[in-house]
């Protein structure tokens, strides 16, 4: 069974057709990359899958549940966890309190999200291990507004990992970062699919830590190095899909996405 199945999904804004009759499956314990030129409909598709926007038509099935009309929080409770191209931080809170929000979202017994203001040993270990995994070396008391752009990217990924989940949606995790951090993010992605990531937030222990990931990314070198499967969108529709080495040699993709018909190594 696919983790996610998208059936004939469409969304328009006025006279602009952002997504049109999109259908695809996301395999469990694999990294799938969603690529395409600017305006292809990738972010709109993410918003439809995550519930931030409602489709005009089509269905979204997540782990056997039809979530097409379910709210964002319901999809989150079922196991979806997402990052954004621009981090959405609780700006008045520290790293500690932002990440506690993620950890405690799975606690049905919350009486005030911060409880008595203390952090349990298990929560501390989850946060510490996840920050160590992504390589964010900051005091937990650091205000999130003090983080650099690259540090915010790492923080956003840590928060998504800590949120109880079975499926990660990563919106341009390597966008705008320097080459050193880009290489670090490649390593993190490979660890996510190999099972080397910490189990904090994981809701599927039978997968032994292997994450199911759908990511948007523009850098084809990044995609080729981390993705198992690639879906190419153009003008709101799925143009092609396949293994990275197949997609980068598809003439239609070269014309639409890379702007050339010459094969590139």
C-alpha positions in Angstrom: 0.0 0.0 0.0 1.3 3.5 -0.9 1.8 5.9 1.9 0.0 8.6 -0.2 -2.2 8.2 -3.3 -3.2 11.3 -5.2 -6.1 10.8 -7.7 -7.0 13.4 -10.4 -6.3 16.4 -8.2 -7.1 19.9 -9.5 -7.1 23.4 -8.1 -7.7 26.8 -9.8 -7.4 30.3 -8.5 -9.7 32.5 -10.6 -8.7 31.8 -14.2 -5.3 30.3 -13.3 -5.1 26.6 -13.3 -2.5 25.8 -10.6 -2.9 22.0 -10.5 -4.7 19.9 -13.1 -5.6 16.2 -13.0 -2.6 15.2 -10.9 -2.3 11.5 -10.0 0.7 9.7 -8.4 1.6 7.4 -5.5 4.3 7.9 -2.8 6.0 4.7 -1.8 6.7 4.0 1.9 10.2 4.3 3.3 11.4 6.1 0.1 12.4 9.7 -0.7 10.3 11.1 -3.6 11.3 14.5 -5.1 8.8 16.8 -6.7 10.5 19.0 -9.3 9.5 21.5 -12.0 10.0 25.0 -13.2 8.7 28.0 -11.3 4.9 28.2 -11.5 4.6 24.4 -12.1 2.2 24.0 -9.2 4.5 22.2 -6.7 3.7 24.3 -3.7 0.0 24.4 -4.4 0.1 20.6 -4.6 1.9 20.5 -1.2 -0.8 22.7 0.2 -3.5 20.4 -1.1 -1.9 17.3 0.3 -1.3 18.9 3.7 -4.7 20.5 3.9 -3.8 24.2 3.7 -5.9 24.5 0.6 -8.9 22.5 -0.6 -8.9 20.9 -4.1 -11.6 21.7 -6.6 -11.8 18.0 -7.5 -9.9 14.8 -7.0 -9.0 12.7 -3.9 -6.1 12.3 -1.5 -5.7 9.0 0.3 -3.2 8.9 3.2 -2.4 5.5 4.6 -5.8 4.1 3.6 -7.7 7.2 4.9 -9.5 9.6 2.5 -8.2 12.9 3.8 -9.5 15.1 0.9 -11.8 17.0 3.2 -10.0 16.7 6.5 -8.4 19.7 8.3 -4.7 20.3 8.6 -4.7 19.2 12.3 -6.5 15.9 11.4 -3.9 15.1 8.8 -1.2 15.9 11.3 -2.7 13.5 13.8 -2.8 10.8 11.1 1.0 11.3 10.6 1.8 14.2 8.2 4.6 16.6 9.2 5.7 19.5 7.0 8.4 22.1 6.7 8.0 25.3 4.7 10.2 27.1 2.2 10.3 30.0 4.6 10.3 28.8 8.2 7.2 29.5 10.2 8.6 30.2 13.7 6.8 31.1 16.9 9.0 34.2 17.1 8.5 35.0 20.8 9.6 31.6 21.9 13.0 29.9 22.4 14.3 26.9 20.5 13.3 24.8 23.5 9.7 26.0 23.6 9.2 25.8 19.8 10.4 22.2 19.8 8.3 21.3 22.9 5.2 22.4 20.9 6.2 19.8 18.3 6.9 17.0 20.8 3.7 17.6 22.7 1.4 17.9 19.7 1.0 14.1 20.0 -0.1 14.2 23.6 -3.9 14.0 23.9 -3.6 14.9 27.6 -2.1 18.4 27.1 -3.4 20.8 29.8 -1.8 23.9 28.5 0.8 23.1 25.9 3.7 23.9 28.3 2.3 22.3 31.4 4.1 23.5 34.5 7.0 24.9 32.5 9.3 22.0 33.1 10.7 19.7 30.4 10.6 16.0 31.0 13.8 13.9 30.7 12.4 11.9 27.8 11.4 15.2 26.0 14.8 16.6 26.6 16.5 13.5 25.2 14.3 13.6 22.1 15.0 17.3 21.5 18.8 16.9 22.2 19.2 13.9 19.9 17.3 15.5 17.1 19.2 18.8 17.3 22.4 16.8 17.3 21.2 14.8 14.3 20.6 17.9 12.2 23.7 19.6 13.5 22.1 22.7 15.1 24.5 23.6 18.0 22.6 26.2 19.9 21.5 26.6 23.5 17.9 25.6 24.0 17.2 29.0 25.4 18.3 30.8 22.2 15.4 32.8 20.8 14.5 31.5 17.3 14.8 35.0 16.0 18.5 34.8 16.7 19.0 31.9 14.2 20.6 32.6 10.8 18.7 31.6 7.7 20.6 28.3 7.4 20.1 27.6 11.1 16.4 28.2 10.6 16.4 25.5 7.9 17.9 23.0 10.3 15.6 24.0 13.1 12.5 23.6 10.8 13.7 20.1 9.9 14.2 19.3 13.5 10.7 20.4 14.4 9.2 18.3 11.6 11.1 15.3 12.8 9.9 15.8 16.4 6.3 16.2 15.4 4.7 12.7 15.7 4.6 11.5 12.1 4.8 8.7 9.5 5.3 11.0 6.5 7.5 14.1 6.0 6.7 16.8 3.4 9.8 19.0 3.0 9.4 22.2 1.0 12.8 23.2 -0.5 14.9 22.2 2.5 18.1 23.2 0.7 16.9 26.4 -0.9 19.2 29.4 -0.5 21.7 27.7 1.7 25.5 27.8 1.3 27.4 24.9 -0.3 28.6 23.5 3.0 25.1 23.4 4.5 23.8 21.9 1.2 26.2 19.0 1.5 25.2 18.6 5.2 21.5 18.4 4.2 22.4 15.8 1.5 23.9 13.7 4.3 20.9 14.2 6.5 18.5 13.1 3.7 20.5 10.0 3.1 20.4 9.2 6.8 16.7 9.7 6.8 16.1 7.0 4.2 18.8 4.6 5.5 17.4 4.4 9.0 20.2 6.3 10.7 18.0 9.1 12.0 16.8 9.3 15.6 13.4 7.7 16.3 12.0 10.8 18.0 8.6 11.6 16.6 8.5 8.4 14.6 5.1 6.7 14.6 6.1 3.6 12.5 8.7 1.6 14.5 8.4 -1.3 12.1 10.2 0.8 9.5 13.3 0.8 11.8 13.7 4.6 11.4 13.5 4.8 7.6 11.5 7.9 6.7 8.9 8.4 4.0 9.6 11.8 2.4 8.1 14.0 -0.3 10.3 17.0 -1.0 10.2 19.9 -3.4 13.7 20.8 -4.7 15.1 22.8 -7.6 18.7 21.6 -7.5 18.9 18.5 -9.7 22.3 17.5 -8.3 20.7 17.5 -4.8 17.7 15.5 -6.2 19.9 12.9 -8.0 22.0 12.3 -4.8 19.1 11.7 -2.4 15.8 10.7 -4.2 14.6 7.2 -5.0 11.9 8.5 -7.3 11.2 11.8 -9.1 7.9 13.4 -10.1 8.1 16.2 -12.7 5.4 18.9 -12.8 4.8 21.3 -15.6 1.9 23.8 -15.8 0.1 22.1 -13.0 0.2 18.6 -14.4 2.5 15.6 -13.9 4.8 15.5 -17.0 6.9 12.4 -16.1 8.0 10.3 -13.2 10.7 7.7 -12.7 14.1 7.1 -11.2 16.4 10.2 -11.1 18.8 8.8 -13.7 15.8 8.2 -16.0 14.1 11.5 -15.5 17.2 13.6 -16.2 17.5 12.0 -19.6 13.8 12.4 -20.5 13.6 14.7 -23.5 10.3 16.2 -22.3 11.9 17.0 -18.9 15.0 18.6 -20.5 12.8 20.8 -22.6 10.4 21.9 -19.9 12.5 21.9 -16.8 16.1 22.4 -18.0 15.3 24.4 -21.0 17.3 22.3 -23.4 17.0 19.1 -25.3 20.7 18.2 -24.8 21.3 15.3 -22.4 23.2 16.3 -19.3 25.3 13.9 -17.3 
